[in-house]
Each structure stands twice: as C-alpha cells, then as structure tokens.
Amino acid sequence: MTSTPDASKQRFNAEAAAWDTQPAVLEATRQAFEALQPLIRSFTAKKGSNLDVLEFGCGTGLLSMQVAPLVTEIVAIDLAEGMVDMLRAKLEKPDSPKNIIPICKLLMDPEDPILPPADVNNPRGSRKKFDLITSHLVLHHVPDLRPFLRTLIGCLKPGGRVALTDYEDFGEQAKKFHPKEKWDTCERHGIQREWMEGLMKEIGFTEVNVRVAWTLKKDVERWQEGDEDIMDFPFLICEGARP
C-alpha cells in the first residue's frame, strides 16, 4: 500500500469543514490530550513553565487548542490548507488562545525558513528548536518514517522530547479503522509497536518508550455476516528524547 502527500492533502481539504463534527475524531483527540497532559505537566515541572511545542499534523487544531493553556507557544503545522484555514478561523475568535502559530507546509527540513527564527532579532538565522513535539494520527499517513523522524529530532532542543500518538497495527482487523475508500490516503494500517521502538532508536532517540495509552471504540464496516460494527482500537504513544 502506498499513499501520496497529494492524496492525503485532497482528502483532508475535503473533510476539513466537517472534521470537528465527527464523534470518533473528537473522542480520539480527547483521549490523546488526556495521555499527553501528565507528560506536559511533568516536563514543565522539570524545566519551568516556558515550554515551546511543535505539533505535526495539527488539522483543525483540536489538540492544539487543548494543549495551548499548558505551554508557552505552539507552532501548529499541517499540509492541508483547508485544515489550517479552520484553525485560523478559530484563532480569530476573541476567547481563543493567543500562543498558537498556524503554518501550512509539508515540513521536511528543521531549518525551513517557514519556522520561527531562534532569535527574533535575526529572522534569517537558524530556526527555533522545541522542547516538545507532538503528532496525533499522523504516523500512519507518512510514507517513509525515517526522514520524518530525522526531521523531528532535528527540530528538538537537546533534551527535548517527542510524544506521538497513533493507533496500533494489531493485524488484519486494524484495517477497519478506515473505510476501504480511504485506504489510498494511508501508508499503513496503524503502527507496529516493536518496529516503531527500533526505528526511533535507529534515528537516535533515547529513552524510547512505545506503549498502549488508551483504547478507542469506533464504528467500523462489516466485511461479512456476523462481523461486529464497533471495534476497540488500541492507541500507542511513542516517546523519545533527543540526547
């Protein structure tokens, strides 16, 4: 199975306006935040309240908006213009967080000039590095996770961490997470735990910990008579640090 950034981009642009109305999307994001919240609080307790976060695949900002009150700043990045436009619209409301920077880009270079500068007085200099990088339901869309993870580790400060959440590949039935007509926008049907651990260590992450953090109940298609129409999908959180 192969996917392309264009296929994913077209799908998420088409779904952006109704994205926040999907119960499974809202519930998965709520559970992702619950899993991330103690990690963020623990991190801030160690280094103080000044926590800079980069979120890959921010979508409409459902997770960004929940994380924002806990951190100093979030750079929220996504390749789908429709999704980022929805986030920008939210940020225009008077009661919205003021510490979210939305960016539409397929980020592949930690020194991409679209990222904020490390020094505001030197806008053309090196780019800002982050204490924490998050992504939610992104990993299964990325064709090659090695360059993706290299980009992540390159965007971190020394001692910075990643906390990436996605559903687990537990076998053939994991395919039911998406209806068949959306399979061409996915690179894989979930993440294999041991494979992900090995890959993160290969890239250079330390303190790697890939574990099941929660289980999502989701409506699914029946492939044959007798199949269940609701399934439990384990979700992994993939943690690691930049040395």
C-alpha positions as CSV (number, residue, x, y, z in Angstrom):
1,M,0.0,0.0,0.0
2,T,1.3,3.4,-0.9
3,S,-0.1,6.9,-0.4
4,T,1.0,10.3,-1.5
5,P,1.0,13.7,0.2
6,D,-1.4,14.9,-2.5
7,A,-3.9,12.2,-1.9
8,S,-3.9,12.9,1.9
9,K,-4.0,16.6,1.3
10,Q,-7.0,16.3,-1.0
11,R,-8.8,14.1,1.4
12,F,-8.3,16.4,4.4
13,N,-9.1,19.5,2.5
14,A,-12.4,18.0,1.5
15,E,-13.1,16.9,5.1
16,A,-11.9,20.0,6.9
17,A,-15.2,21.8,7.3
18,A,-16.9,18.8,8.9
19,W,-13.9,17.5,10.7
20,D,-14.8,18.7,14.2
21,T,-18.3,17.1,13.9
22,Q,-17.0,13.5,13.8
23,P,-17.5,11.8,17.2
24,A,-14.6,9.4,16.7
25,V,-12.3,12.3,15.9
26,L,-13.4,14.2,19.0
27,E,-13.1,11.2,21.3
28,A,-9.6,10.2,19.9
29,T,-8.4,13.8,20.4
30,R,-9.8,14.0,23.9
31,Q,-8.0,10.7,24.9
32,A,-4.8,11.9,23.2
33,F,-4.9,15.1,25.3
34,E,-5.5,13.0,28.5
35,A,-2.4,10.9,27.6
36,L,-0.3,14.0,26.9
37,Q,-1.4,16.2,29.8
38,P,0.6,14.4,32.5
39,L,3.7,14.3,30.3
40,I,3.5,18.0,29.6
41,R,2.9,18.8,33.3
42,S,5.9,16.6,34.3
43,F,8.1,18.3,31.7
44,T,7.1,21.8,32.7
45,A,7.7,20.9,36.4
46,K,11.3,20.0,35.5
47,K,12.2,22.9,33.3
48,G,9.7,25.6,34.3
49,S,6.7,26.9,32.5
50,N,8.4,28.0,29.3
51,L,7.6,25.1,27.1
52,D,7.7,25.5,23.3
53,V,5.8,22.9,21.3
54,L,5.7,21.9,17.7
55,E,2.7,19.9,16.5
56,F,2.9,18.0,13.3
57,G,-0.4,17.4,11.5
58,C,-2.4,19.8,13.6
59,G,-5.5,19.5,11.5
60,T,-8.2,21.9,12.7
61,G,-6.4,22.5,15.9
62,L,-8.5,20.3,18.2
63,L,-5.4,19.1,20.1
64,S,-3.6,22.4,19.8
65,M,-6.4,24.3,21.5
66,Q,-6.4,22.0,24.5
67,V,-2.6,22.0,24.9
68,A,-2.2,25.7,24.5
69,P,-3.1,26.7,28.1
70,L,-0.3,24.4,29.4
71,V,2.6,25.8,27.3
72,T,4.3,29.0,26.2
73,E,3.8,28.6,22.5
74,I,2.6,26.0,19.9
75,V,3.7,26.0,16.3
76,A,0.9,24.1,14.6
77,I,1.8,22.7,11.2
78,D,-0.3,20.8,8.6
79,L,0.0,20.2,4.8
80,A,-3.8,20.6,4.2
81,E,-4.8,24.2,3.6
82,G,-8.4,23.5,4.5
83,M,-7.5,22.2,7.9
84,V,-5.2,25.1,8.7
85,D,-7.8,27.6,7.5
86,M,-10.2,26.1,10.0
87,L,-7.7,26.5,12.8
88,R,-7.0,30.1,11.7
89,A,-10.7,30.8,11.9
90,K,-10.9,29.5,15.4
91,L,-7.9,31.7,16.4
92,E,-9.7,34.8,15.2
93,K,-12.3,34.4,18.0
94,P,-11.8,36.8,21.0
95,D,-11.6,34.0,23.5
96,S,-9.1,31.8,21.5
97,P,-5.6,31.1,22.7
98,K,-3.0,33.7,21.6
99,N,0.0,31.4,21.6
100,I,-0.7,29.2,18.6
101,I,1.1,29.8,15.3
102,P,-0.6,28.0,12.4
103,I,1.5,27.0,9.4
104,C,0.5,25.2,6.2
105,K,3.5,23.2,5.0
106,L,4.9,19.7,4.4
107,L,7.9,20.2,6.7
108,M,10.9,18.2,5.8
109,D,13.8,20.4,6.9
110,P,14.4,21.5,10.6
111,E,15.9,24.7,9.1
112,D,13.0,25.5,6.8
113,P,12.6,29.3,6.9
114,I,8.9,28.9,7.4
115,L,9.6,28.0,11.0
116,P,10.1,30.9,13.5
117,P,13.7,32.0,14.0
118,A,15.6,31.1,17.0
119,D,16.4,34.8,17.5
120,V,13.7,37.3,16.7
121,N,16.4,39.8,16.0
122,N,18.0,37.6,13.4
123,P,15.0,36.5,11.2
124,R,17.2,34.9,8.6
125,G,19.3,32.9,11.1
126,S,18.8,29.4,12.4
127,R,15.3,28.2,13.2
128,K,13.7,27.8,16.5
129,K,14.1,24.4,18.3
130,F,11.4,22.9,20.5
131,D,11.0,21.3,23.9
132,L,8.2,19.0,22.8
133,I,6.9,17.7,19.5
134,T,3.5,16.1,19.3
135,S,1.6,14.4,16.5
136,H,-1.8,12.7,16.6
137,L,-2.9,10.2,13.9
138,V,-0.1,11.3,11.6
139,L,2.4,8.4,11.6
140,H,0.2,6.0,9.6
141,H,0.0,8.6,6.8
142,V,3.8,9.1,6.4
143,P,5.3,7.1,3.5
144,D,8.8,6.8,5.0
145,L,9.1,7.4,8.7
146,R,12.9,7.5,8.8
147,P,13.2,11.0,7.2
148,F,10.1,12.1,9.1
149,L,11.7,11.1,12.5
150,R,15.0,12.7,11.4
151,T,13.1,16.0,10.9
152,L,11.5,15.7,14.3
153,I,14.8,15.1,16.1
154,G,16.4,18.0,14.2
155,C,13.6,20.3,15.4
156,L,14.2,19.4,19.1
157,K,16.4,21.2,21.6
158,P,18.9,18.9,23.3
159,G,16.9,17.1,25.9
160,G,13.6,17.8,24.1
161,R,11.1,15.1,23.6
162,V,8.6,13.7,21.2
163,A,5.2,12.3,22.1
164,L,3.5,10.8,19.1
165,T,0.1,9.1,19.2
166,D,-1.5,6.8,16.6
167,Y,-3.5,3.5,16.6
168,E,-1.7,0.2,16.8
169,D,-1.3,-2.3,13.9
170,F,-2.6,-5.4,15.7
171,G,-3.2,-7.4,12.5
172,E,-5.7,-7.6,9.6
173,Q,-8.6,-6.2,11.6
174,A,-6.7,-2.9,12.2
175,K,-7.6,-2.1,8.6
176,K,-11.1,-1.4,9.7
177,F,-10.0,1.8,11.4
178,H,-10.7,3.4,8.0
179,P,-13.4,2.6,5.4
180,K,-11.9,1.0,2.3
181,E,-12.5,4.1,0.2
182,K,-9.9,5.9,2.4
183,W,-7.2,3.3,2.3
184,D,-5.4,5.1,-0.6
185,T,-4.7,8.0,1.8
186,C,-3.0,5.8,4.3
187,E,0.5,4.4,4.1
188,R,-0.1,1.7,6.7
189,H,-2.9,0.5,8.9
190,G,-1.6,1.6,12.3
191,I,1.9,1.4,13.9
192,Q,3.6,-1.8,15.0
193,R,5.0,-1.3,18.5
194,E,8.3,-3.1,18.4
195,W,9.1,-1.8,14.8
196,M,8.5,1.8,16.0
197,E,10.7,1.3,19.0
198,G,13.5,0.0,16.9
199,L,13.1,2.8,14.3
200,M,13.2,5.6,16.9
201,K,16.4,4.2,18.4
202,E,17.9,3.8,14.9
203,I,17.3,7.5,14.2
204,G,19.0,8.5,17.5
205,F,16.2,8.9,20.1
206,T,17.0,7.9,23.6
207,E,14.6,7.0,26.5
208,V,12.3,5.4,23.8
209,N,9.0,4.1,25.2
210,V,6.2,2.9,22.9
211,R,3.2,1.7,24.8
212,V,-0.6,1.4,24.6
213,A,-2.0,4.5,26.2
214,W,-5.8,4.1,25.6
215,T,-8.3,2.2,23.6
216,L,-10.8,3.8,21.3
217,K,-14.2,2.3,20.5
218,K,-15.0,3.1,16.8
219,D,-17.8,2.3,14.4
220,V,-16.5,0.1,11.6
221,E,-17.6,-1.5,8.4
222,R,-18.8,-5.1,8.4
223,W,-16.8,-7.2,5.9
224,Q,-19.0,-10.3,6.3
225,E,-22.1,-11.5,8.0
226,G,-21.6,-11.7,11.8
227,D,-18.9,-9.1,12.0
228,E,-19.1,-6.6,14.8
229,D,-19.9,-3.0,13.8
230,I,-18.0,-1.5,16.8
231,M,-14.3,-2.3,17.5
232,D,-11.7,-1.4,20.1
233,F,-8.6,0.1,18.6
234,P,-5.5,0.4,20.9
235,F,-3.6,3.7,20.6
236,L,0.1,3.9,21.1
237,I,2.1,6.8,22.5
238,C,5.6,6.9,21.1
239,E,8.0,8.8,23.4
240,G,11.7,9.6,22.9
241,A,14.3,12.2,23.7
242,R,17.0,14.0,21.8
243,P,20.3,13.4,23.5
